[in-house]
Amino acid sequence: MQMKKYIFMMYLSVFFMSCAPVLNEDLMKRGIYNFRLSEIKQNPESNTGRLFILGGIIVKTTVTKEGSLIEAIYAPVDSLGYLRGYETSAGRYLAIYRGKELLDPLIYSEKREITIAGEFIGTRKGHIEEMEYVYPLFEIKDIYLWQEYMGADYYPSYSPYPYYPPPYYTPYYYRHNPYYPDQPHYPGRRWWY
């Protein structure tokens, strides 16, 4: 009987750990996560100083005099900070990290996914190629860098199982790869972690 209780408690703890927020719990409770980026850009004065929880796909990271600056494509998140997907018209934002250490551009590189808790501090003009663009600017209070995914052409040499093309058998690295074209549930794929 004691063993069953122990096993049940183990499963329960694993379940609750898998449902933990990705950022600081206090920030997650205080932050606003259900919003559109366009709403912030339309009313920058009324949103200044507010804490937002937002996801994104990194376009580039640069180290500046004021800190590490991330440009990202906006992706909404759920109440735990997990990415819920993104639309092509979602827009871009800038996020500045003024911590003691820098966010290394080789690690926080293009196409990596992030979730941040950021205080909105205003807008900043910039360019996307030759087009002028107004970016919402956030100061990062907490950041989570999602695990990097391997490309769709990745075939592990150590697998003891033969490869059968879809739909007969879809290997793990295809089912969970954001760039695999037959993946109907991308990009809101974080629910099984």
Legacy VTK file of the C-alpha trace (Angstrom):
# vtk DataFile Version 3.0
C-alpha trace
ASCII
DATASET POLYDATA
POINTS 193 float
0.000 0.000 0.000
2.849 2.379 0.847
4.445 1.696 -2.531
1.249 2.633 -4.381
1.056 5.881 -2.420
4.679 6.651 -3.221
4.202 6.009 -6.938
1.024 8.098 -6.992
2.837 10.996 -5.298
5.671 10.745 -7.820
3.245 10.915 -10.750
1.424 13.800 -9.134
4.616 15.789 -8.590
5.738 15.195 -12.198
2.313 16.360 -13.403
2.451 19.570 -11.369
6.053 20.235 -12.371
5.076 19.948 -16.044
2.346 22.560 -15.480
4.683 25.097 -13.889
5.048 28.549 -15.426
8.194 29.135 -17.457
8.917 32.517 -15.839
8.947 33.829 -12.286
5.560 32.981 -10.770
5.035 36.440 -9.275
5.684 38.101 -12.640
3.348 35.645 -14.360
0.539 36.558 -11.945
1.061 40.312 -12.331
1.666 40.315 -16.091
-0.888 40.735 -18.872
-0.662 37.917 -21.398
-3.930 38.063 -23.327
-3.460 41.032 -25.677
-2.576 42.075 -29.224
0.619 43.930 -29.996
-1.326 46.402 -32.148
-3.363 47.458 -29.075
-0.184 48.518 -27.286
1.089 50.441 -30.317
-2.213 52.323 -30.640
-2.214 53.439 -26.972
1.419 53.703 -25.885
0.786 56.311 -23.160
-1.855 54.270 -21.328
0.284 51.097 -21.465
3.593 52.608 -20.315
4.870 50.932 -17.151
2.575 47.907 -17.457
4.008 44.396 -17.308
3.309 42.120 -20.272
4.051 38.424 -20.812
4.809 37.775 -24.449
6.467 35.221 -26.651
8.430 35.608 -29.787
10.708 34.281 -32.461
14.034 36.076 -32.435
14.951 38.028 -35.560
18.264 39.278 -34.149
20.032 40.094 -30.905
22.508 42.946 -30.635
24.640 44.132 -27.747
24.370 47.914 -27.303
25.548 50.470 -24.746
22.172 50.325 -22.992
22.080 46.497 -22.874
21.219 43.444 -24.956
18.535 44.291 -27.503
16.315 41.582 -28.986
14.135 42.095 -32.040
11.429 39.435 -32.213
8.265 38.489 -34.066
5.403 38.564 -31.571
3.788 35.299 -30.469
1.008 35.189 -27.849
1.389 32.975 -24.780
-0.950 31.197 -22.383
-1.197 31.750 -18.621
1.926 29.609 -18.017
4.043 31.359 -20.647
3.864 28.605 -23.268
3.755 29.833 -26.862
0.326 29.609 -28.484
1.459 30.164 -32.060
1.823 33.254 -34.183
0.360 34.904 -37.227
2.288 36.399 -40.112
0.728 39.804 -39.377
1.386 39.695 -35.625
4.105 42.356 -35.775
7.508 42.787 -34.188
8.764 44.200 -30.931
12.040 45.139 -29.271
13.062 43.944 -25.822
16.025 45.332 -23.911
17.843 43.441 -21.157
19.836 45.663 -18.789
21.130 42.933 -16.485
24.758 42.543 -15.437
25.380 39.739 -17.927
24.642 40.065 -21.619
22.354 37.927 -23.746
24.856 36.370 -26.110
23.792 36.828 -29.764
25.164 33.352 -30.583
22.808 31.770 -28.047
19.860 34.159 -28.453
20.141 33.727 -32.194
17.789 34.009 -35.152
14.703 31.738 -35.096
15.091 30.802 -31.405
11.851 31.088 -29.427
11.529 33.104 -26.235
9.011 34.021 -23.567
9.601 37.263 -21.696
8.092 39.297 -18.901
8.619 42.844 -20.090
7.645 46.275 -18.842
6.426 48.453 -21.699
8.566 51.599 -21.873
7.408 53.162 -25.135
7.897 52.891 -28.871
11.018 53.191 -30.991
11.327 53.883 -34.705
13.386 51.519 -36.780
13.507 49.763 -40.133
12.580 46.343 -41.458
14.813 46.271 -44.506
13.841 49.538 -46.275
10.459 50.031 -44.616
10.136 52.325 -41.595
8.558 50.550 -38.629
7.456 51.584 -35.127
8.445 48.951 -32.550
6.894 48.569 -29.102
9.841 48.532 -26.664
9.883 46.393 -23.507
12.384 46.177 -20.690
12.996 42.506 -19.878
12.347 41.526 -16.261
12.597 37.786 -16.895
13.305 35.714 -19.995
12.990 32.052 -20.972
14.793 30.659 -24.023
13.000 27.652 -25.474
14.854 24.508 -26.462
16.363 24.658 -29.929
14.798 22.325 -32.497
16.698 20.333 -35.071
15.884 20.678 -38.750
13.517 18.378 -40.630
16.465 16.677 -42.335
17.808 15.332 -39.031
18.102 11.516 -38.963
19.787 10.151 -35.835
22.316 7.447 -36.700
21.781 5.662 -33.389
18.101 4.821 -33.936
17.467 1.061 -33.964
14.204 1.556 -35.877
13.850 1.894 -39.644
12.432 5.096 -41.074
9.042 4.857 -42.778
7.776 8.036 -44.455
4.498 9.617 -43.247
1.728 8.698 -42.751
2.888 5.205 -41.720
5.276 6.309 -39.037
6.202 9.850 -38.092
9.312 9.979 -35.901
9.475 12.211 -32.826
11.758 14.744 -34.487
9.253 15.184 -37.324
6.155 15.364 -35.123
7.737 18.037 -32.931
9.572 20.034 -35.560
8.233 23.534 -36.318
9.462 23.419 -39.916
7.843 20.123 -40.897
5.058 21.053 -43.369
2.535 18.355 -42.359
2.434 19.416 -38.724
-1.157 20.610 -38.189
-0.714 21.644 -34.547
2.340 23.911 -34.969
3.154 26.335 -33.497
1.009 25.720 -30.378
2.918 22.555 -29.659
4.143 23.131 -26.107
1.293 21.315 -24.371
3.057 17.957 -24.066
6.173 19.239 -22.271
LINES 1 194
193 0 1 2 3 4 5 6 7 8 9 10 11 12 13 14 15 16 17 18 19 20 21 22 23 24 25 26 27 28 29 30 31 32 33 34 35 36 37 38 39 40 41 42 43 44 45 46 47 48 49 50 51 52 53 54 55 56 57 58 59 60 61 62 63 64 65 66 67 68 69 70 71 72 73 74 75 76 77 78 79 80 81 82 83 84 85 86 87 88 89 90 91 92 93 94 95 96 97 98 99 100 101 102 103 104 105 106 107 108 109 110 111 112 113 114 115 116 117 118 119 120 121 122 123 124 125 126 127 128 129 130 131 132 133 134 135 136 137 138 139 140 141 142 143 144 145 146 147 148 149 150 151 152 153 154 155 156 157 158 159 160 161 162 163 164 165 166 167 168 169 170 171 172 173 174 175 176 177 178 179 180 181 182 183 184 185 186 187 188 189 190 191 192
